Every structure is written in C-alpha cells, then in structure tokens.
C-alpha cells in the first residue's frame, strides 16, 4: 500500500472536487483533508485499486475502497453522516 500519487489523485479529482465543497473540511494539500484542525481523510493506492483512510469516528482511521463511482458515493454518504453529526 502506497500513498496516492498525482496520477491516483487525478483519477479521484471528481471526488476531491465534491469534498472541497463540504463545510468543515479543509484540504491541507491535494488529497489530504482536515476536519477542524485534525487529519480526517487521505488516499492510498495499491495496484489499480484506490483507497481512502477516513476518521469517521473521530479517533481511528478506517480504510474504504474508492476505486469505483459507487464506492466513492458510499464514502461521501458516510462522510456526510459524520459531518452532520459533528
């Protein structure tokens, strides 16, 4: 598992654009998001698969597959639920 490369992030750009519009999230550098002042979301790659590490519970990172549009929509739903509850 490696940190996402620029090419990986290019594949995720539509997702990144949506995330940039979410209140409460701040992109520290491309593909790395903070919630308030704490690391919240970043991405990894493994072969052709892409993954997000996200801190939905505010404590531990959980890994989510974000390779497909369906995977990305599921992640956005989880993030929205987290942000609504914060």
Secondary structure, DSSP 8 states (H G I E B T S, - for coil): -EE--HHHHHHTHHHHHHHHTSTTEEEEETTEEEETTEEEEEEEEETTEEEEEE-TTSSS-EEEE-SSHHHHHHHHHHHHHHHHH-
